[in-house]
Amino acid sequence: MPSKKAEAAAGFTLRGFEPYKEKKGEEYMNSKQLEHFKGLLLAWKKELMEEVDRTMSHMKDEAANFPDPADRASQEEEFSLELRTRDRERKLIKKIDSTMERIEADDYGFCDACGVEIGIRRLEARPTATLCVDCKTLDEIKEKQIGG
């Protein structure tokens, strides 16, 4: 049985969402598609918020003042890693919120750089995507050239 982290890495279909099945000739980002992605984003956000709650209760329950410095250091390192993970998830929640705003503004699913359709499959893999595959690839190439 896969771990929770492996399931999370595998994608959203494991959370009870089936991939959107496009119909032939269907208009891109119609109301059914937007509802699908809205539901996907809300479920993802809910899951992240539940994880935050679990972390907080875990840290409260597990917080102990160990007399042994090695035990105390291990616990502090564990808490530090959890907090870093939650911080990344907090940023992701903000990104989900801004994506929800894009849906409400009828601006979802189109590339910020060139304006073409991002594509249903790419949005299934990364619902918060704002760039099409080509523009994202160019962006990453530029980033490598500048950074490294």
Kinemage of the C-alpha trace (Angstrom):
@kinemage 1
@onewidth
@group {chain A} dominant
@subgroup {mainchain}
@vectorlist {calphas} color= white
{ca met a 1} P 0.000 0.000 0.000
{ca pro a 2} L 1.538 3.379 -0.993
{ca ser a 3} L 2.363 5.935 1.663
{ca lys a 4} L 0.446 9.206 1.969
{ca lys a 5} L 3.402 11.121 0.496
{ca ala a 6} L 3.601 8.714 -2.457
{ca glu a 7} L -0.138 9.147 -3.032
{ca ala a 8} L 0.196 12.938 -2.894
{ca ala a 9} L 3.053 12.838 -5.388
{ca ala a 10} L 1.076 10.560 -7.710
{ca gly a 11} L -1.535 13.201 -8.450
{ca phe a 12} L -5.047 14.325 -7.785
{ca thr a 13} L -6.921 11.304 -9.112
{ca leu a 14} L -6.075 9.546 -5.849
{ca arg a 15} L -8.158 12.127 -4.002
{ca gly a 16} L -11.337 10.923 -5.596
{ca phe a 17} L -11.206 13.126 -8.683
{ca glu a 18} L -11.394 11.486 -12.033
{ca pro a 19} L -9.545 13.195 -14.885
{ca tyr a 20} L -11.827 15.393 -16.947
{ca lys a 21} L -13.073 13.601 -20.052
{ca glu a 22} L -13.328 16.051 -22.911
{ca lys a 23} L -16.072 15.604 -25.453
{ca lys a 24} L -15.355 16.026 -29.126
{ca gly a 25} L -15.857 19.635 -30.208
{ca glu a 26} L -16.250 20.845 -26.620
{ca glu a 27} L -15.357 24.473 -26.005
{ca tyr a 28} L -12.171 24.986 -23.972
{ca met a 29} L -12.753 26.155 -20.380
{ca asn a 30} L -16.511 25.818 -20.560
{ca ser a 31} L -18.577 25.849 -17.361
{ca lys a 32} L -18.214 22.063 -16.796
{ca gln a 33} L -14.436 22.264 -17.049
{ca leu a 34} L -14.282 25.289 -14.774
{ca glu a 35} L -16.461 23.505 -12.198
{ca his a 36} L -14.191 20.460 -12.403
{ca phe a 37} L -11.070 22.529 -11.698
{ca lys a 38} L -12.837 24.551 -9.012
{ca gly a 39} L -13.733 21.331 -7.220
{ca leu a 40} L -10.213 20.009 -7.656
{ca leu a 41} L -8.648 23.167 -6.232
{ca leu a 42} L -11.066 23.346 -3.295
{ca ala a 43} L -10.443 19.693 -2.400
{ca trp a 44} L -6.680 20.261 -2.616
{ca lys a 45} L -6.907 23.324 -0.383
{ca lys a 46} L -9.082 21.467 2.123
{ca glu a 47} L -6.555 18.636 2.258
{ca leu a 48} L -3.700 21.097 2.841
{ca met a 49} L -5.640 22.863 5.603
{ca glu a 50} L -6.343 19.533 7.311
{ca glu a 51} L -2.626 18.750 7.173
{ca val a 52} L -1.879 22.073 8.892
{ca asp a 53} L -4.346 21.187 11.659
{ca arg a 54} L -2.787 17.733 12.075
{ca thr a 55} L 0.693 19.259 12.320
{ca met a 56} L -0.386 21.758 14.956
{ca ser a 57} L -2.024 19.105 17.127
{ca his a 58} L 0.942 16.765 16.602
{ca met a 59} L 3.404 19.430 17.682
{ca lys a 60} L 1.320 20.267 20.765
{ca asp a 61} L 0.951 16.600 21.713
{ca glu a 62} L 4.572 15.698 21.066
{ca ala a 63} L 6.181 18.791 22.545
{ca ala a 64} L 8.297 17.594 25.411
{ca asn a 65} L 11.298 18.932 27.188
{ca phe a 66} L 13.664 15.994 26.864
{ca pro a 67} L 16.503 15.969 29.405
{ca asp a 68} L 18.797 14.326 26.837
{ca pro a 69} L 20.212 16.946 24.422
{ca ala a 70} L 20.273 14.443 21.526
{ca asp a 71} L 16.564 13.634 21.976
{ca arg a 72} L 15.730 17.329 22.204
{ca ala a 73} L 17.760 18.053 19.049
{ca ser a 74} L 16.013 15.244 17.162
{ca gln a 75} L 12.603 16.578 18.132
{ca glu a 76} L 13.559 20.131 17.171
{ca glu a 77} L 14.841 18.928 13.794
{ca glu a 78} L 11.610 16.982 13.193
{ca phe a 79} L 9.516 20.040 14.087
{ca ser a 80} L 11.696 22.255 11.895
{ca leu a 81} L 11.167 19.982 8.883
{ca glu a 82} L 7.416 19.876 9.511
{ca leu a 83} L 7.245 23.660 9.774
{ca arg a 84} L 9.205 24.096 6.552
{ca thr a 85} L 6.824 21.736 4.790
{ca arg a 86} L 3.810 23.616 6.165
{ca asp a 87} L 5.350 26.907 5.014
{ca arg a 88} L 5.582 25.567 1.455
{ca glu a 89} L 1.994 24.380 1.733
{ca arg a 90} L 0.922 27.803 3.026
{ca lys a 91} L 2.427 29.346 -0.116
{ca leu a 92} L 0.630 26.740 -2.203
{ca ile a 93} L -2.680 27.646 -0.522
{ca lys a 94} L -2.092 31.279 -1.552
{ca lys a 95} L -1.441 30.091 -5.098
{ca ile a 96} L -4.650 28.045 -5.032
{ca asp a 97} L -6.562 31.131 -3.827
{ca ser a 98} L -5.143 33.250 -6.648
{ca thr a 99} L -6.036 30.482 -9.119
{ca met a 100} L -9.612 30.517 -7.781
{ca glu a 101} L -9.666 34.272 -8.430
{ca arg a 102} L -8.541 33.609 -12.009
{ca ile a 103} L -11.436 31.176 -12.431
{ca glu a 104} L -13.884 33.784 -11.098
{ca ala a 105} L -12.377 36.408 -13.433
{ca asp a 106} L -12.795 33.984 -16.371
{ca asp a 107} L -9.033 34.074 -16.979
{ca tyr a 108} L -8.200 30.479 -16.053
{ca gly a 109} L -6.563 28.015 -18.408
{ca phe a 110} L -4.745 30.472 -20.645
{ca cys a 111} L -0.993 31.174 -20.665
{ca asp a 112} L 0.070 34.423 -19.002
{ca ala a 113} L 2.954 34.835 -21.452
{ca cys a 114} L 1.483 34.020 -24.866
{ca gly a 115} L -2.267 33.656 -24.288
{ca val a 116} L -2.686 30.156 -25.753
{ca glu a 117} L -4.631 27.402 -24.046
{ca ile a 118} L -2.593 25.716 -21.302
{ca gly a 119} L -4.428 22.454 -21.897
{ca ile a 120} L -6.656 20.211 -19.801
{ca arg a 121} L -3.976 17.552 -19.173
{ca arg a 122} L -1.390 20.078 -17.984
{ca leu a 123} L -3.980 21.671 -15.690
{ca glu a 124} L -4.899 18.228 -14.361
{ca ala a 125} L -1.238 17.702 -13.452
{ca arg a 126} L -0.722 21.224 -12.094
{ca pro a 127} L -4.040 23.057 -11.551
{ca thr a 128} L -2.224 26.253 -10.540
{ca ala a 129} L -0.229 26.437 -13.796
{ca thr a 130} L -0.155 29.883 -15.383
{ca leu a 131} L 2.132 29.088 -18.326
{ca cys a 132} L 1.750 26.674 -21.231
{ca val a 133} L 4.369 23.935 -21.590
{ca asp a 134} L 6.368 25.865 -24.203
{ca cys a 135} L 6.540 29.094 -22.189
{ca lys a 136} L 7.347 27.184 -18.988
{ca thr a 137} L 10.172 25.368 -20.777
{ca leu a 138} L 11.587 28.673 -22.042
{ca asp a 139} L 11.231 30.124 -18.548
{ca glu a 140} L 13.219 27.226 -17.065
{ca ile a 141} L 15.932 27.511 -19.748
{ca lys a 142} L 16.307 31.234 -18.998
{ca glu a 143} L 16.433 30.506 -15.284
{ca lys a 144} L 19.233 27.963 -15.807
{ca gln a 145} L 21.209 30.415 -17.936
{ca ile a 146} L 20.917 33.204 -15.401
{ca gly a 147} L 21.247 31.115 -12.251
{ca gly a 148} L 23.608 28.657 -13.361
